[in-house]
C-alpha cells in the first residue's frame, strides 16, 4: 500500500494535480517520545488528528488508502470523519485480502463510517464482491504499474551469476505469516533435488524474519536462500529481471502488486489461490495457481514452469500482455472521473 501511495502521488502530480501527502507514521516530535511505547502511540494519534483537521479542509478531494483491522480504526476512520466534518469529498480506496472476515466481524462499527465516504473504490473484483455482500457499491480501479520501471529482462543479458547457474526464484512480500513464505521454504528442498543450484531471493522485511531463517537452516536450504530486506522500487524491479520465477505463496491476499509487477516484467508467476488472486490471474494462462498451505503443490508447479519451456514462454507473453491494463493510461480515466463525480456532488 505504501508503494502504491507513492506511485499514485507521482502520477497525479505528473497530470498537473497538486498533491499533499498525510503520512500515518511521521517521525516522533520530540524524538525522545519514541522510547515510550504507550506515550508515543498517543502522541502520534494526536498529531495525526491535528494534521488531518488542518489539511483536510482545503483540498478538492481526499484520496484515502484504507486497510482492515487496527489500521482501519486508527487511520482510516479518523480521516473519513474529519473529511466529513470539514465538508471535503473523500474517496476511500479500500485494500486488504482479509476484508471479508473483517467486515463480517466488525460491520456494525464499520458501516457508519463508510456511509460518510463520498465514494469507495477497490483494486479488485474480489473486494467489490465483499462490499456488495454488505449492500455497498465500490468501483473497481486497479493498482497501477509503471511500464518504464517494470520491464522485461534483456534476453542478451544473463540473469544467473556464474557462481550459481541454477534458476532464481523470487518472493517480494513482507515477512509476515499471512504471506506464506514458510511454505516456499518447505517447497525448496524438492526443487533443489532437481535443480541443485537453485536460489531463492526474498525481498522484504517483517516480524517473521528470524523464524524464517531458522526454518531455512532446519530444512538445510539456508545456503540457497538470500534475505535481501526492504529494497527501493528500482532495486525490486531489477530483481524481477534477474529472476526466473516469482513465487507468491500467500494465505491471505487481494490484488498483490508483486504479481502485477512480475507480469509487467515478463516473469512467470506461481501463486496460491488466496483471496482475490484467482480473479486477478487465470490459471494456466497468466500464472499457475495452487491450493493454500500446500508446499508439495507449490514445488510441483515451480518445477513444471522451470522444466517446460513452452509453458514458461506462454506465461511470459500472456502475462506481459495482461499487465498493460494496469498502466496509468488505462487506470487514470476511471480514477479522475471518480474524483470529478464526488467534487460535483459536493457543489
N, C-alpha and C positions, 0 to 999 in steps of 0.2 A: 504494500500500500504506500509506503514511503517513496519507493522508486516511481510509482505511477503518479503520485502527487507532484514530485519534482518535474517529471516529464510533462504533466499537464500544465504546470506553471510556465514552463519554457515554451510550449506550443501555443498557449493562449497569448503570451507576450509577442510571439512571432506573428500572430494575427492582428496585433495592434492593441490588445487589451492591456489595461493597467491592472496588475495583479498584486495583491498583498497577501502574504502567507502568514497565517496564525499557527505557530507550532504548538504542539501539546507538551513538548519536552524541552523548553528553553533552559539555558544554564541557570543554576540557582544564584540568586542575588539576595543577600550576600553569599559568597561561596561557602562559608562555614556551615550554612544551613544543610548542605548536602551530607553532613556527617550524622544527622539526626533523622532517622527513618520516618517516624510519625510526624515530626515537625516539618520536614521537607515536603511531605505529601500535602500537608495543609497549606504551606506557603505556595507550592506550585498551583494548587487548585485556586487559591485566592488570586494569584497573579493571572492565571488563565481567565478567570471570570472578569477581572478588571480589563484585560486586553480585549476580550470579546465585546464587552459593553462599549469600549472606546472605538473599536474597529468596525463593528457590525452595523453602525448607524449610517454610514456613508456610502457603501457600495451599491451598485445597481442590482447585484445578485451575489449571494453567498453559495459557494460550492463546498459541501461538507463531505469529506471522506469518512465513512462510518463503518464500524465493525460490531461484532457481537460481544457479549459478556460485560466485564467491568469497563472496557473501553467505551461501550455504548453509554453507560451511566455517567462516567467521569468526564467524557469529552464530547460525545455527540449530543446527549440530552441538553446540557447547558447551552451549546451553540444553537440548537433549534429554538429553545425558549427565548434566548436573548434576541435572536433574529426576529422572532415573532413579536416580542415586545417592542423592538425598535422599528417594526414595520418594514423590514427588509426581506425580499423574497429569498428563500433558501431551498436549494436543490440538494436533497440527500442522496449521495452516491453510496449505496449500501453494498458491503462486501463481506466475505467470510463464508467458508464452507459449512460452518456449524449453525447457520441461521435457522434452519428448520427446528432443531432442538431448542434453540434459544427462544424463538418465537412461541413454540408450544408451551414452554415452561413459564415465560415471563410476559405473555401477551397483554395481560391486563395492565401492566406497568408501561409497556412499550407503546401500545395503541394511542393513548392520549398525546404522547409526544409526536409520534409520526403523523398524526392528524394535523399538527401545526405546520408541517412541511409544505412548501409550495408545490413540490413535485418530488417523486422518487425515481431514481434511475439505478439500474443494476447492470453488471457486466455480462450476465449470462441468462439463458432461458431457465436454467435451474433455479436461480434466485427469483426470477419473475414468477415462477410457479409457487414458490414459498409465499410470496406476497399475495398471490391470487387466492391461496387457501385461506388467507385471513382477510379477504374482501378488500384488498388494497391493490391498486394498479401500479405497475412500475414499468418504465420504459427501458428497453434493453439497449444500452450503449456500451460496446465492448471496450476492453482495455486497448491502449494504443501501443503501437510498435514503431520504433524509429528504424526505417529501412536503410538509413545511412550508417547506423551503428551496427545493426544486426544483419550481417551479410554472409553469404556462403563462403567457405574456405576456397582459397585459390588451389585448384587441383594440381598445379605445378609445384606447390609448396608442401613438403612432407610435414605431417602433423605429429607423428610419433618421434620421440627422441631416439637417437641411435642406441642409447644405453637401454632403452625399454621398447623393443619393437612390437610389443603386443598392442591390442586395442585399448583405447582410452575411454572409460565410462565416466560420466559426469552427473553430479547432482548439484543443483543450485537452489537450495532451500534452507531456511533457518533450521538449526539443530534442536528441534522440538519433537516430542513423541508423536504428535499427530501427523508428522511428515514421513514417518516410517523408514528413516534412514537405517535403523537396525535391521530391517528386512533386506535392504540392499547388501548389507554386510553379511547376512546369513546366506544370501544367494551367491556371494562372490566366490567361495571355495568351489562351487560347481562349475562356474565359468572359468576359474583358474585351472581346473583339471583339464579343460580343453584348450585353454589359451594361457600357458604359464606366465607369459609376460604382461598379462592384463594389469591395468592400473585403474583405480577408482579415485577421481578427484572430487572433493566435496567443498563447495564454495558456500560459506555461510557461517554464522555464529549462533550461539544459543546455549541454554542451560544443560543440554544433553551431551555436550562435547566430551567431557571426561568419561561418561558411561559408554559412549560410542567408541572411544579409544580403547577402553578396557575390553569391550566386546571384540574389536578387531584383533587384539592380542590373544584373547581366548580362542578365537577361530583360526588363529595362525595366519592371518592375512594383513597384519599391521604393516608389513613391508610393501604391500600392494596398494595401500590407502594413503592419500595425502589430504590432510585437513588444511585448506587454504585460508580459512577465516573469511571475514567480510571483505569483499572486494569492491572497487569502484566499478560503475557500469561498463566502462570501456574495457576493464580487465575481464569482466564476466563475458563480454562479447567476444573477446579473444579466446577465452576458454571454449566457447561453442565451436570456434573454428579449429581448435586443436583436437577436439573430441571426436569419437566415432559413434557415440550413442548417448542420449540423455535418459536417465532413469528418474521416474517420479513415483516413488513407492508409497505415496501418502495414504493415510487412513481417513482424513477429512480434507475436503478440497472444494474449490468452486471453479474458478477460471484462471489457473495459475499463469503468471507472466512467464515463468520458466519454460513452460511448454510452448507458448506463443513465440518467445524469443528463439527457442530451438528450431521451430518450424521456419521462421524467417531466416535462420542461418543454414537451412537445408541439412539439419541434423536429425537423424531418425530418433523417435521417441518410443520408449516403453513405459507405460504408466498403469497404475491401478485404476479401477472403475470408481474411485471415490467421488461422492457428491456429484458435481456438475460436469466432471470430465467426460463421461460418455456423450454429453450434449455439446461439448467443445470440439472433440475429435471423433473420427469414425474408425472403429477397429478394423485393421487390415488395409485402410486407405491412407489416413493421415497419421496413424500411430498404431501400435499394438497395445491392447488392453488386457489386464489380468485381474483376477479377483483380489480382494483385500486380504492382507495378512497371510499371504501365500508365497514364501520365498522360493519354493520349488518352481512355481509357475513363473515367477519373475526371472529366475535363472533360465528357464526353458525359452521364454520369449526373447531374452537377451541373446542367447546362443542362436536362436532362429534368425535374428536380424544379422548377427555377425557372420553367419555361415551361408546366408542366402543373398548373393549379390543382386539378383533381380528384385527381391523384396526390398532390400536396402535402397536401391536406386529408385524404386517406386515410391517408397515412403519419403524420400528426399524431394522428389519432384512434386508430388501431390501436396506435401506439407508446405513447400515453398509457395506454391500457387494459392493454397488456402490462406496463408498468412497475410496476403495482400488485403484482405478485408479488415485487418487491424491497422492499416496505415492511416495516418492522420487525415488524409484527404477523404477517406471513406467514413471516418468517425465524426469529423467536426461538424458536418451538416446537421446531424441529429442533435449533437450537444448544443450548438449555437442556437438552434431553433427552440430547444427546451429553455435555454436562458431567456430568449425573446418572449416566449409564451408566458413565463412567470412574471417577467417585468411588465408586460402589457396587462396582465391580470391585476397587478397591484395599482395600476394607474387609476 
